[in-house]
Amino acid sequence: MGNSAHGIIRLASGAALACGLFLGVLPMPGAASQGSSRMINGFEVSGRFLEEWGKSGSEQSNVYVNGLPITARRAEISMEDGKTYQTQWFERARYEAHPENPRPYDVLLGRLGSTRVEGRSRIEGKCPPSCDAQPFLDVPRPADLSATKLWFPETKHTISGKILEYWNRYGGLKQFGFPLSEPFQEASEADGKTYTVQYFERNRMEAHPEKPAPYEVELGLLGVEQYKMQPVPGDALPVAPSKDVTSKKETIVVAMSQEPRNLTFADTSSAANRIRSLIEDKLVGRDDNDNLFPLNAWYVPTLENGGARFIGQGDDRYLQVKYKLRQGIKWSDGKELTSNDAIFAYRLMLAPGATVPNRSEYQKLLNIDNPDKYTIIYNYMSLNQAKVYYNSQPDKENYAFVKSYIDQKKPVTSRSYSEIGVAYPEHVLGKIPPAQLAESEAGRAPVGTGPWKIASWNKKQEMVLVQNEHYSLTVKPAIKTIRIKFITDLTTMSSQLKTREMQLVTSETFNLPPADRAGFEAAGFKVAGRPASTWEHLDFYFTYYPFQEKAVREAIITAINRQRIVDTVYQGMGGVMNSVIPPGVYFSLDNPNFTKNYPDIAATYKLPIYYYNPDRAAALLEEAGWRCPAGTGGRDCGGQPRAKGGVKLQFEYATTTQAVRQQIQALVHEDLKAIGVDAVTKNYSSDVFFAGDNTDPRMNGTTKLAQYAYVTTRDSDFREWVCERVPDYAMDAGTWSDIALENSYRLCNPMLKAANDRFKFDIDPSVQAVAAAEAQSLIMQDIHTIPLVQRPNVEVVTNQLGNYKLPNNTTSSFWNARQWYFK
């Protein structure tokens, strides 16, 4: 497959290389000597960097052309060739030392302008609907060329007027490179105002006719906009093995109680995700604390570092996300990973017949572009493009995700935009019809770029992975072979653990710490556990009159000894929650890092803490008029339910038949009975309890208090608690009526919907932080739900396995397996 973008960007890059990316050599009296240095803006600038910075003739000109330094001189990887050079960033330039070249080419100037406008060219030879690419399209040679209007055949663009005057005065071609666009209107990232701008290979010029000479043209702060987009070397990644670690054994045996159906993206089971993490490195990964880090990409693209940015104005504004691939990464069959593999993956995600877990994430994109072999650019839809796209769909029901952005009058975005980039081997999968991938040999033994590859797979028995000889992201792991045994019988698994036939049991095996924890520890294992992002909670059925009173809801949450659940059911490995976001998730008000990163927001939106206090719970009910029956007394009303106005605090409290849930249910029932609330327990099979229709006891009102689990990640929003989504469905002629639903829900809070909308549709982290904090505070102030406990993520692992790090349950157990070794 050829690249999908053609023309200006490639031509400009070639022209820049042909010229040599060097600084202009302009006369300056008293230029600094090669050994001198100066402190400028708090950073030392020295030697040849100082000489080149000072060549524009005056301090004012030096700052105008290059800006002040914003980093120290440092070793930095060039994303042009993957090599490391001594580099220093300035507000408007990036200097790169090349002592192997003769002067003046021993200092090269980065192509910041070219980097900034990658992808804003023709796509398949056509201007996209927003036509923000129009200024970058080729211009035929004009007939009116003169000394005040130039045209460059290398890039097919002109320069004229004040911009040409400044281009000539401050270094011309050597300093700024060829023009990449015609002048056009663009909003400045510095102040949000719109100016006439023109892009060049190494910078952007802004026209300011309102200012006096010599300030009518200003240079863009492209260094400021790009210096944070730093490539991370492989040996600095959180998964990189130490180069000097040796392992006493080179094979690890792992037990898994689940087996994947296949190893394509169609299988979203935890088993498939775990094994894929060993054989398929993504562009971006997640660590044990859910933080993003680059893998096959040089960096994680974010709004903060400039890897993602909004382009355009008004309703044509859209989000662009750019990845730079590491050069030399190879698939396990020896073929190089290139941007064409990302283009192929995008088309595969949208192909008819392909089983994709969340196709809507890719349908949010207008297009994907690869201007060169290692650059991938994802362009999301602007509001105007979303309207055209949505109106063209005959089946609008399946495109409600687009309609939601139109209703919000927002450009289409995604809170997981930093992870949108994927790549699959086109040379392998391109030969297989999408519908047949799961059953193909590639579905059983995928070609990946990870540290291991599949050697054999005997279904229901064992899978063997061996080292990928072409792996080069980090040094190769000390563990060369991974044997995965699929064992569903816990007794067999326990026996083989104690005889040390295996060294690790993955977390899907355990809903709670194993009963024979002491036996495993005596055999040389540790039972590793940490609070996960899965949490048990209680949902109220709000058409049940007593639950419409906050005093009742507060009494119930105050009466439940949640720490007892953690200690008794989960052996202390879970955690009590005060919010609807688990403490380990980024935007949780329970997360200490949130308070550290956003102290003002955390101080403004405080969580109410409902400590276990049965006496207070009983007092709340008494004050609200919920009295013990005549002839009874005490906090527990003699075991009888309290009542008010003839209505008893007696209702069905249900969950599934899962043993762990039943243990929690029994403890909650006991706590509520102690304050005169009769929560009558009932257990349903999962298919009944989660039916999602009018037979679902949570929805038809049979169950008034429902206990089940949510999984919350940094990408989850608060939709479950806004008015339209609460599972309080009213029957209307045999169907579920959204209108009846909204009218019957008595906790509708428009502020909560507004906060959720901001969190969902605005990807600015500071905006999201405020919205998330407000939503959590509102939910817990009103007690829309009762968070009980975080489940623990539990694994059993030998004490001899070094560098083992248990993640939360949203990250693969093998996330850092390449760092493991046997002591």
C-alpha positions in Angstrom: 0.0 0.0 0.0 1.3 3.4 -0.9 1.2 6.4 1.5 -2.1 8.2 1.6 -0.6 11.7 1.6 1.3 13.2 -1.3 2.9 16.4 -2.4 3.9 19.4 -0.3 5.2 17.8 2.9 7.4 15.3 1.1 8.7 17.9 -1.3 9.5 20.3 1.5 11.4 17.6 3.4 13.4 16.7 0.4 14.2 20.4 -0.3 15.3 21.0 3.2 17.7 18.0 3.2 19.1 19.1 -0.1 19.9 22.5 1.4 21.4 21.1 4.5 19.5 22.2 7.6 22.0 24.9 8.6 21.7 28.2 10.3 22.1 31.5 8.4 25.6 32.9 8.6 25.1 36.6 9.0 27.8 39.1 9.9 27.9 40.1 13.6 30.6 42.3 15.0 32.4 40.7 17.9 30.9 37.2 17.4 31.5 34.9 20.4 34.5 32.5 20.2 34.0 28.8 20.1 35.0 28.4 23.8 32.8 31.1 25.3 29.5 30.8 27.1 26.7 32.9 28.4 23.8 32.5 30.8 20.7 33.5 28.9 17.2 33.1 30.4 18.6 30.9 33.1 20.3 28.5 30.6 23.9 28.3 29.5 24.5 28.7 25.8 28.1 28.0 24.8 30.6 27.2 22.0 29.2 26.8 18.5 25.6 27.1 19.7 26.4 30.5 21.1 28.2 31.6 18.0 25.3 30.6 15.8 22.7 32.2 18.1 24.6 35.4 18.0 25.0 35.8 14.2 22.0 38.0 13.5 23.7 41.3 14.2 22.2 42.4 17.5 20.7 41.0 20.7 17.3 42.0 19.5 17.8 40.2 16.2 19.2 37.2 17.9 16.1 36.9 20.1 13.8 37.7 17.2 15.2 34.9 15.0 15.9 32.2 17.5 14.2 33.2 20.8 15.6 32.7 24.2 16.9 29.2 25.3 14.2 27.1 27.0 16.4 24.0 27.7 20.0 23.3 28.6 22.2 21.6 26.1 21.5 17.9 26.3 21.7 14.6 24.5 18.5 14.0 22.6 17.2 11.6 20.0 16.4 13.0 16.6 13.1 11.7 15.3 14.5 12.3 11.8 17.0 9.4 11.9 16.7 7.9 15.4 20.3 8.9 16.3 21.3 10.9 19.4 22.8 14.4 19.1 23.7 17.2 21.5 20.7 19.5 21.3 19.4 22.7 22.7 16.0 24.2 22.3 15.1 27.9 21.9 11.7 29.6 21.7 11.9 29.6 17.9 14.5 27.0 17.0 16.1 23.7 17.8 19.9 23.5 17.5 21.6 20.2 16.8 25.4 19.6 17.0 27.1 17.7 14.2 30.8 17.9 14.9 31.4 15.5 12.0 30.5 18.2 9.5 32.6 21.2 8.5 31.6 24.7 9.7 29.0 26.1 9.4 27.2 22.8 8.9 28.4 21.5 12.4 25.2 23.2 13.8 22.0 22.2 12.1 18.6 23.8 12.6 15.6 21.7 13.1 12.7 21.7 10.7 10.1 22.9 13.2 7.8 24.4 10.6 7.8 21.1 8.5 7.1 19.1 11.6 4.2 21.4 12.7 2.3 21.2 9.4 2.7 17.5 8.6 -0.5 16.2 7.4 -2.0 19.6 6.3 -1.6 18.7 2.7 -3.5 16.9 0.1 -5.0 13.6 1.1 -5.5 11.3 -1.9 -5.1 14.4 -4.1 -8.2 16.2 -2.7 -8.7 19.0 -0.2 -10.6 17.7 2.9 -14.1 19.0 3.5 -12.8 21.7 5.9 -10.2 22.8 3.4 -7.8 23.8 6.1 -5.3 22.3 3.7 -6.1 24.8 1.0 -3.1 27.1 1.8 -0.7 24.2 1.5 -1.8 23.1 -1.9 0.5 23.6 -4.9 0.5 27.1 -6.5 1.2 27.2 -10.2 4.1 29.5 -11.2 2.5 33.1 -11.1 2.9 35.4 -14.0 3.6 38.5 -11.8 6.9 37.4 -10.2 9.3 40.2 -9.2 11.8 41.2 -6.6 8.9 41.6 -4.2 7.2 38.3 -5.1 9.1 35.0 -5.3 8.0 31.5 -6.3 9.9 28.3 -5.4 9.6 25.3 -7.7 10.9 23.1 -4.9 7.7 23.5 -2.9 5.5 25.4 -5.4 4.8 28.3 -3.0 5.3 32.1 -3.1 6.6 34.7 -0.7 5.7 38.4 -1.0 5.1 41.6 0.9 6.3 42.2 4.4 6.8 38.5 5.0 9.3 38.4 2.1 11.0 41.5 3.5 11.5 39.8 6.9 12.5 36.5 5.3 15.3 38.3 3.4 16.4 40.5 6.3 16.8 37.7 8.8 18.5 34.9 7.0 16.3 33.8 4.0 16.6 30.3 2.8 19.4 29.3 5.1 17.5 30.4 8.2 13.9 29.7 7.5 13.9 27.3 4.6 11.4 27.1 1.7 7.8 28.3 2.1 5.3 25.4 2.8 2.1 27.4 2.5 0.6 30.6 1.1 -0.4 33.2 3.7 -3.7 32.4 5.5 -5.7 33.1 8.6 -4.9 31.0 11.7 -5.5 31.3 15.4 -2.4 31.7 17.5 -1.7 29.1 20.2 0.0 31.8 22.3 -3.0 34.2 22.7 -5.9 32.6 20.8 -6.1 35.6 18.4 -6.3 35.1 14.6 -3.4 36.4 12.4 -2.2 36.1 8.8 0.5 33.5 8.9 2.8 31.7 6.5 4.7 28.5 7.3 8.3 27.8 6.3 10.4 24.7 6.8 11.9 26.0 10.0 9.3 28.4 11.4 6.1 30.3 11.0 5.8 34.0 10.3 2.8 36.1 11.7 1.8 39.4 10.1 1.1 42.2 12.7 0.3 45.3 10.6 -1.1 47.0 13.7 2.5 47.2 15.2 5.2 49.7 14.2 8.4 48.7 12.5 10.4 46.5 13.1 7.6 44.4 14.7 5.1 44.1 11.7 6.1 40.4 11.4 6.8 38.1 14.3 8.2 34.6 14.3 6.1 31.8 15.8 7.2 30.1 19.0 7.6 26.7 17.4 10.3 25.7 19.8 7.9 26.4 22.8 5.2 24.4 21.0 7.3 21.4 20.3 10.1 20.9 22.8 8.0 18.8 25.2 7.4 16.3 22.4 10.5 14.4 23.4 11.4 10.9 22.1 11.9 8.4 24.9 14.8 6.0 24.3 14.1 2.3 24.7 16.4 1.9 27.7 14.4 4.6 29.6 11.0 2.9 29.2 9.3 1.6 32.3 9.4 -1.9 30.7 13.1 -1.8 29.8 15.2 -4.7 31.3 18.4 -3.8 33.0 21.3 -4.6 30.7 23.3 -6.4 33.4 20.6 -8.7 34.9 21.1 -12.4 34.6 18.5 -15.0 35.4 19.0 -18.4 37.1 16.3 -19.8 34.9 15.3 -18.8 31.3 11.8 -20.4 31.4 8.8 -19.4 33.4 5.6 -21.5 33.7 2.4 -19.6 34.1 -1.1 -20.9 35.0 -4.2 -19.3 33.5 -7.7 -20.4 34.3 -9.0 -18.9 31.1 -7.9 -19.6 27.5 -8.4 -17.2 24.6 -10.5 -18.2 21.6 -7.9 -16.6 19.3 -5.3 -13.9 19.5 -6.8 -11.3 17.2 -8.3 -8.0 18.3 -11.7 -9.6 18.1 -11.1 -11.5 21.3 -11.3 -9.0 24.1 -11.1 -11.5 27.0 -8.5 -10.8 29.7 -6.7 -14.0 28.6 -6.3 -12.8 25.1 -5.2 -9.3 26.2 -2.6 -10.8 28.5 -1.0 -13.0 25.9 -1.2 -10.3 23.2 0.8 -8.0 25.4 3.7 -10.5 25.2 3.7 -10.7 21.4 2.3 -7.3 20.2 3.8 -4.1 21.3 1.4 -1.2 20.8 2.3 2.3 19.9 1.5 3.3 23.4 1.2 1.2 26.6 0.0 1.5 30.2 2.0 0.7 33.3 0.8 -0.9 36.6 -0.7 2.5 37.7 -2.5 3.1 34.5 -0.1 5.7 33.2 0.6 5.9 29.5 4.1 5.4 28.1 5.4 5.1 24.5 6.3 1.7 23.0 6.7 1.6 19.3 6.1 5.3 19.1 8.8 7.8 20.3 6.4 9.6 22.6 2.8 9.6 23.8 0.9 12.3 21.9 -0.9 14.7 24.2 -2.2 18.3 24.1 0.3 19.2 26.7 3.4 18.1 24.7 2.1 19.2 21.3 1.8 15.7 19.9 -2.0 16.4 19.7 -3.4 19.8 18.8 -6.5 21.5 17.5 -6.3 23.0 14.0 -8.7 25.4 12.3 -11.3 27.8 13.5 -14.9 27.9 14.5 -16.9 24.8 13.4 -14.0 23.7 11.2 -11.8 23.2 14.2 -10.6 19.6 14.6 -8.3 17.5 16.6 -5.1 16.1 15.1 -3.0 13.4 16.8 0.5 12.6 15.5 2.7 9.7 16.2 6.4 9.2 15.2 7.4 5.6 14.9 10.8 4.4 16.1 12.9 3.5 13.1 14.1 -0.1 12.8 11.3 -1.8 14.7 10.6 -5.2 13.1 7.8 -7.6 13.0 8.6 -11.1 14.3 9.1 -12.3 10.7 11.8 -9.6 10.1 9.8 -7.1 8.1 10.0 -3.4 9.3 7.1 -1.7 11.0 6.1 1.4 9.0 3.3 3.9 8.9 1.7 1.9 6.1 0.9 -0.8 8.8 -1.0 1.9 10.7 -2.9 2.9 7.5 -3.8 -0.7 7.0 -4.9 -1.2 10.6 -7.2 1.8 10.4 -8.8 0.4 7.2 -9.1 -3.0 8.8 -10.9 -1.5 11.8 -13.6 -0.2 9.5 -13.7 -3.1 7.1 -17.0 -5.0 6.7 -16.7 -8.4 8.3 -14.0 -7.4 10.8 -15.0 -8.0 14.4 -13.9 -4.9 16.2 -14.7 -4.3 19.9 -15.2 -0.5 19.6 -15.4 0.6 15.9 -16.9 4.0 16.9 -13.4 5.2 18.1 -12.2 4.9 14.5 -15.4 6.2 13.0 -14.7 9.4 14.9 -11.8 10.0 12.5 -12.1 11.9 9.3 -9.0 10.3 7.9 -5.5 9.0 8.7 -2.4 10.2 6.9 1.2 9.0 6.7 3.3 11.8 5.1 6.4 9.6 5.5 7.5 6.1 6.5 7.5 6.8 10.2 4.8 9.5 10.7 1.1 8.7 11.3 -1.4 11.5 11.6 -5.0 10.9 12.8 -7.5 13.7 12.0 -10.7 13.7 13.9 -13.9 15.2 12.5 -14.7 18.9 13.0 -18.3 19.8 13.9 -19.0 20.6 10.3 -17.6 17.3 9.1 -19.5 15.5 11.8 -22.8 17.0 10.5 -22.1 15.9 6.9 -21.0 12.4 8.1 -24.0 11.9 10.4 -26.5 13.1 7.9 -25.1 10.7 5.3 -25.7 7.6 7.5 -28.9 5.7 6.7 -28.7 3.9 10.1 -28.4 6.8 12.4 -29.0 4.8 15.6 -25.5 3.3 15.4 -24.0 6.7 14.9 -25.4 8.3 18.1 -21.9 8.9 19.3 -21.5 11.4 16.4 -24.8 13.0 17.1 -23.8 13.6 20.7 -21.0 15.9 19.6 -23.3 17.7 17.1 -25.8 18.3 20.0 -22.9 19.7 22.1 -21.7 21.8 19.2 -18.2 20.4 19.7 -15.7 18.9 17.4 -15.5 15.1 17.6 -12.8 14.0 20.0 -12.0 11.0 22.3 -10.7 11.0 25.8 -8.5 8.0 24.7 -7.1 10.0 21.8 -3.5 9.3 22.9 -4.0 5.6 22.3 -5.9 5.8 18.9 -2.8 4.7 17.0 -2.6 1.0 16.2 -0.6 -0.9 13.6 -1.0 -4.4 12.2 1.3 -6.2 9.7 -0.2 -5.4 6.3 2.1 -7.9 4.6 0.5 -10.7 6.6 -3.1 -9.7 7.5 -3.7 -8.0 4.2 -3.8 -11.4 2.5 -6.7 -12.6 4.8 -10.3 -11.6 4.5 -11.3 -9.7 7.7 -14.0 -12.2 8.5 -11.6 -15.1 8.4 -8.9 -13.5 10.6 -9.9 -15.3 13.9 -9.7 -18.7 12.3 -6.5 -18.1 10.4 -3.0 -19.1 11.3 -2.3 -15.4 12.0 -5.1 -15.6 14.6 -3.4 -18.4 16.4 0.1 -17.2 16.1 0.1 -13.5 15.3 3.1 -11.7 13.8 4.0 -9.0 16.3 6.7 -6.7 17.4 6.8 -7.7 21.1 9.6 -9.6 22.9 8.1 -13.1 22.4 6.3 -15.1 19.6 4.1 -18.1 19.6 5.9 -21.4 19.2 3.0 -23.8 19.8 -0.5 -23.9 21.1 -2.3 -27.1 22.2 -5.8 -26.0 22.9 -7.0 -26.6 26.5 -3.5 -27.6 27.5 -0.6 -25.3 26.9 0.8 -22.5 24.9 4.6 -21.9 24.5 6.1 -18.6 23.6 9.8 -18.2 22.7 11.9 -15.1 22.2 11.4 -13.0 19.1 14.8 -12.8 17.5 13.9 -9.6 15.7 12.8 -7.7 18.9 14.9 -4.5 19.4 12.8 -2.0 21.4 14.8 -2.7 24.5 17.5 -5.2 25.4 16.1 -8.7 25.1 14.4 -10.2 28.2 16.3 -12.5 30.5 13.2 -14.9 30.3 13.5 -16.6 27.0 10.6 -19.0 27.1 7.1 -18.6 28.6 4.9 -21.7 29.0 1.3 -21.0 29.7 -0.8 -23.9 31.1 -4.5 -23.6 30.9 -5.9 -25.1 34.1 -9.6 -24.6 35.1 -9.5 -26.9 38.2 -8.3 -24.9 41.2 -7.3 -28.0 43.1 -5.0 -29.1 40.3 -3.6 -25.7 40.0 -2.9 -25.4 43.8 -1.2 -28.8 43.8 1.1 -27.9 40.9 1.9 -24.6 42.6 2.9 -26.3 45.8 5.1 -28.7 44.0 6.6 -25.7 42.2 5.7 -26.9 38.7 4.7 -23.3 37.9 5.8 -19.9 39.1 2.8 -17.6 38.5 -1.0 -17.8 38.6 -2.7 -14.9 36.8 -5.5 -12.8 38.4 -8.6 -14.0 36.6 -8.2 -17.2 38.7 -9.0 -15.4 41.9 -12.1 -13.4 42.9 -10.5 -13.0 46.3 -7.3 -14.2 48.1 -7.1 -18.0 48.1 -8.2 -19.8 51.2 -4.9 -21.7 51.5 -2.8 -18.5 51.5 -0.6 -19.9 54.3 0.0 -23.1 52.3 1.2 -21.1 49.2 3.4 -18.9 51.4 5.0 -22.0 53.0 5.8 -23.3 49.5 7.8 -20.2 48.6 5.1 -18.1 47.0 3.5 -14.8 47.9 -0.1 -13.9 47.4 0.2 -10.5 45.8 -2.8 -8.2 46.0 -3.7 -4.6 45.4 -7.0 -2.7 45.1 -8.3 -2.8 41.6 -10.4 -0.6 39.5 -13.4 -3.0 39.8 -15.6 -2.1 42.7 -18.8 -3.4 44.3 -21.6 -1.0 44.9 -25.2 -0.7 45.8 -27.8 0.9 43.5 -31.0 2.4 44.7 -34.4 1.9 42.9 -35.5 5.5 43.3 -39.2 5.0 42.6 -39.3 3.2 45.9 -40.5 5.9 48.2 -38.1 5.6 51.1 -35.0 5.9 48.9 -36.2 9.3 47.7 -35.2 10.6 51.1 -31.5 11.5 51.4 -31.7 10.7 55.2 -32.5 7.1 54.4 -29.7 6.8 51.8 -27.3 8.4 54.3 -28.4 6.1 57.1 -27.8 3.1 54.9 -24.3 4.1 53.8 -23.4 5.1 57.4 -24.7 1.8 58.8 -22.5 -0.4 56.5 -19.1 -1.4 57.9 -17.2 -1.4 54.7 -13.8 -2.0 56.2 -15.2 -5.2 57.7 -16.0 -6.3 54.1 -12.4 -5.6 53.1 -11.0 -7.4 56.1 -13.4 -10.4 56.2 -14.1 -11.1 52.5 -10.8 -9.9 50.9 -8.4 -10.5 53.7 -7.5 -6.8 53.8 -6.5 -6.7 50.2 -9.3 -4.5 48.9 -10.1 -1.0 49.8 -13.0 1.2 51.0 -14.1 3.8 48.5 -15.4 7.3 49.2 -16.0 8.2 45.6 -17.4 6.6 42.5 -13.9 6.5 41.0 -11.5 4.1 42.6 -8.4 5.8 44.3 -6.0 4.3 41.7 -7.7 6.0 38.8 -6.3 9.3 37.6 -9.3 11.7 38.2 -10.4 10.2 41.5 -10.8 12.7 44.4 -9.7 9.7 46.5 -6.4 9.6 44.6 -3.6 11.4 46.5 -1.9 12.3 43.2 -5.1 14.2 42.1 -4.8 16.4 45.2 -1.1 16.9 44.5 -1.7 17.8 40.8 -4.8 19.8 41.3 -4.8 21.1 44.9 -7.2 24.0 44.2 -9.7 21.8 42.5 -9.5 19.1 45.3 -10.0 21.9 47.9 -13.1 23.2 46.1 -14.8 19.9 45.5 -14.5 17.9 48.6 -15.9 14.4 49.1 -18.2 13.8 52.0 -16.8 10.9 54.1 -19.5 8.6 55.4 -17.8 6.8 58.3 -19.2 3.7 59.8 -21.5 4.8 62.6 -24.6 2.7 63.3 -25.7 5.0 66.1 -25.7 8.0 63.8 -27.5 5.9 61.1 -30.3 5.1 63.5 -30.5 8.8 64.6 -30.8 9.9 61.0 -33.8 7.6 60.5 -35.4 8.7 63.8 -35.0 12.4 62.8 -36.6 11.7 59.4 -39.6 10.0 61.1 -38.7 6.4 60.5 -39.8 4.9 63.8 -39.5 1.5 65.4 -42.8 -0.5 65.7 -44.7 -0.1 69.0 -43.4 -2.4 71.7 -39.9 -2.5 70.2 -36.9 -0.4 70.9 -33.2 0.0 70.7 -31.2 0.9 67.7 -32.3 -2.3 65.9 -36.0 -2.0 66.8 -35.8 -5.5 68.2 -35.2 -6.9 64.8 -38.3 -5.4 63.3 -38.3 -2.9 60.3 -38.8 0.8 60.9 -41.9 2.4 59.3 -43.2 5.8 58.4 -46.7 6.7 57.2 -47.5 3.0 56.9 -44.5 2.3 54.7 -42.0 -0.2 56.1 -38.2 -0.1 55.6 -38.5 -3.6 54.2 -37.4 -4.3 50.6 -35.6 -6.8 48.3 -31.8 -6.6 48.4 -30.4 -8.7 45.6 -27.2 -9.7 43.9 -26.0 -12.7 41.8 -25.3 -16.2 43.0 -21.6 -15.6 43.0 -20.2 -16.8 46.4 -18.1 -13.6 47.0 -21.1 -11.4 46.4 -23.2 -13.5 48.7 -20.6 -13.1 51.5 -20.7 -9.3 51.1 -24.5 -9.4 50.9 -24.7 -11.2 54.2 -22.5 -8.6 56.0 -24.5 -5.7 54.6 -27.8 -7.4 55.5 -26.5 -7.8 59.1 -25.4 -4.2 59.3 -28.8 -2.8 58.0 -30.8 -5.1 60.3 -28.8 -3.5 63.2 -30.5 -0.2 62.5 -34.0 -1.5 61.9 -33.8 -1.9 58.1 -35.0 -5.2 56.7 -33.1 -5.8 53.5 -34.6 -9.1 52.4 -31.8 -10.9 50.5 -32.4 -12.6 47.1 -30.0 -14.1 44.6 -30.4 -14.4 40.9 -28.4 -16.0 38.1 -26.3 -13.5 36.2 -28.3 -13.9 33.0 -31.5 -12.9 34.9 -29.9 -10.2 37.1 -28.2 -8.5 34.1 -30.9 -9.2 31.5 -31.3 -5.6 30.6 -35.0 -5.9 29.7 -38.3 -6.0 31.5 -37.4 -9.2 33.2 -34.4 -7.6 34.9 -35.2 -7.3 38.6 -33.0 -4.2 38.9 -35.1 -2.4 36.2 -38.6 -3.6 36.8 -38.6 -2.6 40.5 -38.6 -6.1 42.0 -35.2 -5.4 43.5 -35.0 -2.1 45.4 -31.3 -2.4 46.4 -29.0 -4.0 43.9 -25.4 -5.1 44.4 -23.0 -5.6 41.5 -19.7 -4.3 40.2 -18.4 -1.5 37.9 -15.1 -1.3 36.3 -13.8 2.3 36.1 -10.7 3.4 34.2 -9.3 6.9 33.4 -11.5 6.8 30.2 -14.8 6.1 32.1 -17.3 9.0 32.4 -20.3 9.5 34.8 -23.1 8.6 32.4 -24.6 6.0 34.8 -25.7 8.7 37.2 -27.2 11.3 34.9 -31.0 11.4 34.7 -31.3 9.7 31.4 -29.1 6.7 32.2 -30.1 5.7 35.8 -31.4 2.0 35.6 -34.9 3.1 36.8 -36.9 2.1 33.8 -40.7 2.4 33.8 -43.0 0.2 31.8 -45.0 1.9 29.1 -47.1 -0.4 27.0 -44.5 -3.2 27.3 -41.5 -1.0 26.3 -39.0 1.0 28.3 -40.0 4.7 28.2 -37.1 7.2 28.5 -39.7 9.9 29.3 -41.2 7.9 32.1 -37.7 7.1 33.3 -36.7 10.7 33.6 -39.9 11.7 35.2 -39.7 8.9 37.8 -36.1 9.7 38.8 -36.2 12.1 41.7 -32.4 12.9 41.9 -32.1 14.5 38.5 -29.4 17.1 38.9 -28.7 19.2 35.8 -25.4 20.2 37.3 -24.3 16.6 37.2 -25.3 16.2 33.5 -23.4 19.5 32.7 -20.3 18.2 34.6 -20.4 14.9 32.8 -20.8 16.6 29.4 -17.7 18.7 30.1 -15.8 15.7 31.2 -16.9 13.7 28.1 -16.6 16.3 25.4 -13.7 18.4 26.5 -10.3 16.7 26.4 -8.4 19.6 28.1 -7.0 17.9 31.3 -7.6 20.9 33.5 -11.3 21.1 32.3 -11.7 17.4 32.8 -10.2 17.6 36.3 -12.8 20.2 37.4 -15.6 18.3 35.7 -14.6 15.0 37.3 -14.2 16.6 40.7 -17.6 18.3 40.5 -19.4 15.1 39.3 -17.9 13.0 42.1 -18.8 15.6 44.7 -22.4 15.9 43.4 -22.9 12.1 43.3 -21.6 11.5 46.8 -23.3 14.6 48.3 -26.6 13.3 47.0 -25.6 9.6 47.6 -26.8 8.5 44.1 -25.1 5.2 44.8 -23.1 3.5 47.6 -19.6 2.5 46.8 -18.8 -0.5 48.9 -15.3 -1.7 48.3 -12.6 -2.1 45.6 -12.0 -5.6 44.7 -8.4 -6.7 45.0 -6.4 -7.8 42.0 -4.8 -11.1 43.2 -2.1 -13.2 41.8 0.1 -16.0 43.3 3.8 -15.7 42.3 7.0 -17.3 43.4 9.3 -15.3 45.7 12.1 -16.0 43.2 10.7 -13.9 40.4 12.5 -10.6 40.4 11.0 -7.3 39.1 7.5 -8.7 39.3 5.0 -5.8 39.5 1.3 -6.6 40.1 -0.9 -4.1 38.1 -4.4 -3.0 38.6 -6.9 -5.1 36.7 -7.0 -2.7 33.7 -3.4 -3.6 32.7 -2.0 -6.9 31.6 -0.4 -9.1 34.2 2.5 -9.3 31.8 2.9 -5.6 31.3 6.5 -5.6 32.5 7.4 -9.3 31.8 10.4 -8.3 29.8 12.0 -7.1 33.1 11.4 -10.3 35.0 14.3 -12.6 36.0 14.8 -15.5 38.4 16.9 -14.7 41.5 
